[in-house]
Structures are given as C-alpha cells and as structure tokens.
Amino acid sequence: MTGEYADYDAVVFDLDGTLVDLAVDWDAAASDAIGLFERNGHDASGADLWGLLERADDAGLRPELEAVLADHETRGAAASTRLPHADHLPLSMPTGVCSLNCEAACRTALDRHGLTPHVGAVVGRDSVATYKPDPEPLMATLSDMDADTDRALFVGDSERDAVTARRAGVDFRWV
C-alpha cells in the first residue's frame, strides 16, 4: 500500500501507538524509576516518568534509568499488539522507525509482528544522545536510510512526533 506515500522517497514511523501497542505498565515503570531516584538520594516527588528521564543525566542516573525503562518496554514489546497501520508495510521506498522507546523494545516489537524485514533503520530513545522531540533521532533514522528530509514523511500519533518532524523539517502525518 504505497499510494498514500507516493509523494515521498522515504517513510519513518513512530512505533508505539502507530505500528504497535506496547503492553507496558507505565505506572509500574514510573514507580520503579521513582524508587531508583529515591534509593540514590534524589527527591522524585511529583515527577512523572518523562520528567525523571529529563533529570536523569543531572542526577547521574541515566544508565540505570535506561535499564529500568528498557526492561519494562522490552517486556511490553514482547506482549504488544499489532495496530492496523502496520498493515501498510512493506512499502516500496526505504522505511524506518524512530521511537521514544528504547531500541531493543522497538526491535522486539518489530520481530514479534514480522515487520523487521520491512524496516531498514531503527532509532530508539537510547540510540542517539537525544530523544524526541529533539530532531536528532529522526535525522539519524533518515541518515541511516540515506534519505533527504525534503522527500521524507514521519508518521506518528503524538504531539511530540509532530514537533519532532517540524524541528527536523520533515512532513508529518497523524495516525
């Protein structure tokens, strides 16, 4: 099903909420993250999971927090469900995934649903130094696919995805 993508030379998809639905217990992940911060002497009261992720570098806890989140996300990927938009694959042009989830979870979900052969580049939250809505992960995905931003499309399900595309100078389409 390439028709709706015919104007593009490359298409990048967000993962969770776009191609698959990860079965992650985000409350448990947040609880584990808060516990990590508190065990290491940092006040985590009132913080949400993504706020803790933003504070992890300053707290010196980024590797440990990434491990906690990766565990939850990878288990959620193994139990994920395929969403209807995944039926658009394969496409006739280079296709990638750019996700706020860790790369291992992305690859686990793609494998689980038989999508790996149809995706040439996978960039997760931990694949590059920054994460969405910074444009670097999307730019890295396009670079891995040898694709130009002016002929690429990013397909996602969140405002964070839309902002990422805008910052990267890439067309965006909502799922």
N, C-alpha and C positions, 0 to 999 in steps of 0.2 A: 504494500500500500504506500506508494511513493507520491501519489497525486498531490496531497496537501503539502508536501515538502519539495515539490518540483522546482521552486524558485531558489533552492539552496544547494550548495555544494557539500555541506556537512550539517549534521544534526546532533546536538548534545541534549541528553535527557537528564533531569534530576532523577533520583532513584525512588526514595520513599514518598509515597503519595502520587507518584507519576507512573512508574512502571510496576512497582510492587508496594504492598503494605507490610512494613516490617512489624512483627508481633513483639514489640519492645514494651516492657513495663517501665514507662518513663518515670513513674513515681518511685519505683524501686531504684532505678538508676540515680535519680536525684538524691534519694536517701543515702545511697552508698557514697555519692560524691560529697554530700554534706558531712558524712562520717569521716571521710578521708581528710577533709579540711580541719574538722574539729580535733581529730587524733593528732594532727600536726600543729595544733595551737593557733588555728585561724578561725575567727568568727565567721560562720556561714549563715547566721540567722537572717531570714528574709530573702536570701538569694535563691534564684531559680537556677536550673541546671546550666543554661547558656551563660548566665551571669558568672557562675563559678568557672566555666570554661574560659571566659574573658579574664578572670582574675588568677587563673592557674599559673601563668608564667611568673607574675609578680610574687606569688606565694612559693614558687619553686616546686610546684606540684604537677606540672604539665604531663610529664611521662606517666606518673601514677594515675592521674585522672584519665588520661587517654586509655590506659589499660582497663580501668573500671568501665568506661563507656564502651570500649571495643568489646568487652565481654558481653555486656547487655545487648549491644547492637548485633553482634555475630550470632548470638543465640536467637535473637529476634529475626534475623535474616534466614536462619535455618528453618524457622516456622512461618515464614512470610507467605502471603497470598499474592498471586499474580493479579494485576489490575488490567482492565480492558485495553489501556493504551499500549501495553506490551505486545498486543497482537499486531501493532503496526510494524514490528520487526519481523524479518530483516528489511532494511532499506537498501536502495541501490547506490547510496552515497555513504561516505565514511560516517560512522555513528559512534558516539561516546556517551559516557556517564560522568556527571560532575555532581557530587553529593556532599551534604553536610555530615553524612555518616562516615565512619572510618572505611578505608579502602577494603579491608578484609570483609566487612559486612556487605559491602557492595558486591564483591566477587562471590561471596557465599550465596547471596540472593540471586545473582545472575546465573550461577551454576544450578541452583535449585530449580529454576524455571526454564532452563535450556536456552538462556539468552546470551551466554558467553560468546558463542561463535559469531554473534551478530554485532558485538560491541568491540571496537578496536582500541579504545582508550578508556581507562577508568581512573578518575581522580577523586579521592575522598578527602575528608577533613584533615587527615594526617599525612597526605601525600605531598603537600607543599607547606610552606611556612605559614600561610594564612588560610582562612576559610571564608566561605560565602557569608556576607555579601561582598567581601573584597573580590575584585575581578580576577586575581591571580589564579585560583583553581580553574575557572572557566578558560582563561587564556592558556593555562598549561594543558588542559584537555584538548583544545584546538591545536596547540603546537604539536602534541603527540600524534594528532591526526593529519598534520601538515595542511591545516585548513586556515583560511583567512577569515577575519572577523566580519568583513563586509558581505560574505557569502555564506554565513553560518546562522543557524537558528538554535536557540536554547528553549527547551520545553520544560515547564515546571508547574508547581502547584502552590507556590507561596510568594508572598511579597518579597521575601529575601531572594528568591530566584529572580524575580523581575528586576530588583535593584542590581543584582549581580550582572545580569545581561546589560542593563543600561550603562553601568560603570565600565563594562568591557566593550561597549559599542557594538553589541550583538543583538539581532532581532530576538524578540521573545514571544512565546505563545503560551497561554494558560491552558492547563488541563482542567 
